[in-house]
């Protein structure tokens, strides 16, 4: 799956994670690793879905929920019983992975006139 977000944007992500979870209570730890710099950002996101048995909904604000550079990231989502752990090595289970793209804010198009 591919997640996308623009710098500074508020976005809702809809995932199906609960069907893969084998623990309770569950907290979701998201880990984003930049594909070029290999820097990693870990954050716990709260599921705000009205129907978590069917889908999981996460509201994210780039720059507030987390602050990361533009580019492509490998993302992994872990299920865990801890509400505060941000170390993926200590999470209970990996439930999803994929690619996330972070776009720069829209830039004006530049046109060149040949001489």
N, C-alpha and C positions, 0 to 999 in steps of 0.2 A: 504494500500500500504506500501511497505517497501523500505526505502532509505538506501543505503550503501555507506560508504566512508572509505578509509584507512587513518591512521594518515599521514599527509604531502602530501596527494594525491590531484591532480586536477581532478575534476569529473564534468560531466554534468548531471543534473537531468532533466528529462522530465515529466511534470505533466500537467493535464488538469484542470486548475483553472478558466480561463476566463469564461467558460460556467456557473460557479456558482456565478459569480460576479454581483452585482446589482448597483454598484457605478462607478463614473468616475470623475476624473482620478483615476487610481488604482495603488497602491504600495503594494507589498507583504511583510508582516512581518512574519518571521519564528521564532517559539519559540520551543526550544529543552529542554526537562526536563529529566535528567538522572534518570533511573528507580531505582537505588539503593541509590544514594546520594541526590536525589530530587533537585539538583542544576539546575538552568535554565539559558540558554543563548538565547538572543533575537537578531535577526539581520534582517535588510531589504536587500533583494536580488533583483537584477535587472533582469527583464525578457529580455533575449536576443534572443527570438524566432523571426524568420522571418515571422512566421504565427501564431501570438498569438490567433487568433480566433479558431485555431485547437489544439494548444498545447503551453505550456509555457516551456521555457528552461532557466535553471539557471546554471551558471558556478561557482563552489565553489572550494576553495582551503583550506583544513583543515590546520590550523596554520596561515593562512593569512586572508581569508574571516571571519573565526571564529576559535577559539582555544578551543577545548573541550577534555575531557578525553575519553579513550576507553570505550566501553560498549554499552548498549542499552538505547535508548532515546525514549520518546514519543514526536512526533513532531506535531505541529499545525501550519497551515498557515492561516493568517488573511489577508483579503483585507481591505485596508484603503485609505483614501484620503490624509493623511499626508505623505510627503516624509521623515520625520525625527522621527516620534514617534516610540519608541521601547517598549512601554507598551501595552501588549495584552488587558488589560482592557479598553484601550482607542481606540482600533481598531474598525472598522465599523462592520465587519462580519467574522465569521469563515468559511473558504471555503474547508479545508481539514485537516485530521488528520491521523496519522498512527505511525509506528515504524521506527526508524533509528538505524542502527548498525554502530558503529565506531570501526574499527579493528586496532590493533597495526600493525606497520610496520612488514613485514614478518620477522620472527625469524628463525634462522637455526634450523633444527630438531636435537634433542638430542637423541642419542641411548645409551642404557645401555647394557652391556654384563653381563649375569649372572655369578656368581662366582662358 
